[in-house]
Amino acid sequence: MKEITNCEKFRIALNPYIGQRLRTARIKEIVWELYPNMPRGSNVPSEHAGTTNETQCSCAGTPRRIFDKVQHGEFMVLRFPD
């Protein structure tokens, strides 16, 4: 069975939160609740948002991104394109 990516884990865990603004700590709690073995350094919301200075997922800055950054430490969970 193919292992799902960290990006896919974010999408699955955050699906019920589409359209909500969440703080980084809350996002991490939600994802770790569903995926407790996800490495702590892999659960970084800014990597799945618009462009940042950090290491980015390939979804960042594209229509497939998971978040829009609202302010420091706060993100809007986006609807995932079909």
N, C-alpha and C positions, 0 to 999 in steps of 0.2 A: 504494500500500500504506500502511495506517495505521501511523504510528509508535507504538511502545509507550511507555507512561508509565514514569517512574522507579520507581514502585511495582511495576509489572509486571516490570521488570528485576530488582528485588530478589527477587521471588517466583521467577522462573525461575532465577536464579543460586543461590539459597539452598535450592532444593528438596531437594538431597541432604543438607542439614544440619539438617533438621527434627528437633527434640528436642535439639539440641546447644546448649551455651552457648558463645558466641563473643565475643571482644573486638572492639571497634570497628575496630581496625586490620586484623584478619583478615577481617571482613565487607567492608571496603573493598577488600582484595586480591581476594577472591572475585568481587565484582561487577565490578571493573575488569578482571579477567582475561577475563571474558566480554564486557564492554562497555567497551573501552579509551577510547572517545570520550565516555563519560559525564562531564559536567563535574564537577570535583572537589568543588565546593560542593553538588552535588546528591546526593552519596553520604553521607547523614547518617542512620545507623540510628535515632537517637532520634526522628526525624520520623515513623517508621513503627511506633512503640511505643504505650504508654499515653499519657496526657495529659502534656504537657511545657510548659515556658514558651517553647519555641522554635516556629518555624514548623512547622506540622504538615501531613502528608498527610491526606486525607479518611479514610484507613483507621485513623488513630491513635485509640485509645480505643474501637474497635469490635471486633466479632468477626472482622472482616477484617484486623485489624492483623497485621503480620509478626513483631513481636517483643514480648516482655515484658522490661522492664528488670530485670536481676538485681541489679546494683549499678552504681556509676559505671563507665562504659566497658565493661560486659559485658551481653550480651543473650541471651535464650533464643529460638531460632528456632521459631516456632509452626507447627503444621499448618494449612494453609489450608482454610477451610471450602468445601464444595462449592457 
